[in-house]
Amino acid sequence: MKETILNKATEMFLTLGFKSVTMDDIANELGISKKTIYQHYANKTDLVEASTMHLFNTISDGIDNIVEQQKNSIEEIFIIRNFLKQHLNNEAASPFYQLQKFFPKIFSCLRTKQFEKMNGCMVENLHRGVANGVYRENINIDFISRIYFTGLTGIKDSDIFPAQLFEVNDLTKQYLEYHLRAIVTPKGLEILKEFLK
């Protein structure tokens, strides 16, 4: 039952937002009493924390599986983007804005874990891309991996990129093109153009 509650809560938090969803909402969706939820989770904050860590671990495992496939570096970035899109409700920014505003400690912990994961993956991706001749040899790998994370998280800021001006799904594609064009070799550019079609 604990896992069922966690899965349903995660799905609802991502769809409706961490603040918007109540314990009553989750209980009603599952057809159980609120008391049943409290047998497994002390309070909503406890459930939000479990939910974000569950989501993070699911995504981390998925990214690890993608990296193990040893695709070329550019293809890997696009496969990861599509994977994240599937698992993060098309990258809706609203739930994470609510997480940041109403559960700042959980958000801060999650962001640290996200950075460690993404930075590690990107450093590996960049080294492999340089070795395979799709990224330029003279790039500063530590800088590029950090700017990649900063850009991906930055475009989710709805104050700077309001939804009425920028379609979220298109925004990540535009960012990846912007990012990759700065570091690819002519060989890498040909691969990138294929993925942008």
Secondary structure in CASP SS format (residue, H / E / C, confidence):
PFRMAT SS
TARGET T0000
AUTHOR 0000-0000-0000
METHOD secondary structure of the structure
MODEL  1
M C 1.00
K H 1.00
E H 1.00
T H 1.00
I H 1.00
L H 1.00
N H 1.00
K H 1.00
A H 1.00
T H 1.00
E H 1.00
M H 1.00
F H 1.00
L H 1.00
T H 1.00
L H 1.00
G C 1.00
F C 1.00
K C 1.00
S C 1.00
V C 1.00
T C 1.00
M H 1.00
D H 1.00
D H 1.00
I H 1.00
A H 1.00
N H 1.00
E H 1.00
L H 1.00
G C 1.00
I C 1.00
S C 1.00
K H 1.00
K H 1.00
T H 1.00
I H 1.00
Y H 1.00
Q H 1.00
H H 1.00
Y C 1.00
A C 1.00
N C 1.00
K H 1.00
T H 1.00
D H 1.00
L H 1.00
V H 1.00
E H 1.00
A H 1.00
S H 1.00
T H 1.00
M H 1.00
H H 1.00
L H 1.00
F H 1.00
N H 1.00
T H 1.00
I H 1.00
S H 1.00
D H 1.00
G H 1.00
I H 1.00
D H 1.00
N H 1.00
I H 1.00
V H 1.00
E H 1.00
Q C 1.00
Q C 1.00
K C 1.00
N C 1.00
S H 1.00
I H 1.00
E H 1.00
E H 1.00
I H 1.00
F H 1.00
I H 1.00
I H 1.00
R H 1.00
N H 1.00
F H 1.00
L H 1.00
K H 1.00
Q H 1.00
H H 1.00
L C 1.00
N H 1.00
N H 1.00
E H 1.00
A C 1.00
A C 1.00
S H 1.00
P H 1.00
F H 1.00
Y H 1.00
Q H 1.00
L H 1.00
Q H 1.00
K H 1.00
F H 1.00
F C 1.00
P H 1.00
K H 1.00
I H 1.00
F H 1.00
S H 1.00
C H 1.00
L H 1.00
R H 1.00
T H 1.00
K H 1.00
Q H 1.00
F H 1.00
E H 1.00
K H 1.00
M H 1.00
N H 1.00
G H 1.00
C H 1.00
M H 1.00
V H 1.00
E H 1.00
N H 1.00
L H 1.00
H H 1.00
R H 1.00
G H 1.00
V H 1.00
A H 1.00
N C 1.00
G C 1.00
V C 1.00
Y E 1.00
R C 1.00
E C 1.00
N C 1.00
I C 1.00
N C 1.00
I H 1.00
D H 1.00
F H 1.00
I H 1.00
S H 1.00
R H 1.00
I H 1.00
Y H 1.00
F H 1.00
T H 1.00
G H 1.00
L H 1.00
T H 1.00
G H 1.00
I C 1.00
K C 1.00
D C 1.00
S C 1.00
D C 1.00
I C 1.00
F C 1.00
P C 1.00
A C 1.00
Q C 1.00
L C 1.00
F C 1.00
E C 1.00
V H 1.00
N H 1.00
D H 1.00
L H 1.00
T H 1.00
K H 1.00
Q H 1.00
Y H 1.00
L H 1.00
E H 1.00
Y H 1.00
H H 1.00
L H 1.00
R H 1.00
A C 1.00
I C 1.00
V E 1.00
T C 1.00
P H 1.00
K H 1.00
G H 1.00
L H 1.00
E H 1.00
I H 1.00
L H 1.00
K H 1.00
E H 1.00
F H 1.00
L H 1.00
K C 1.00
END
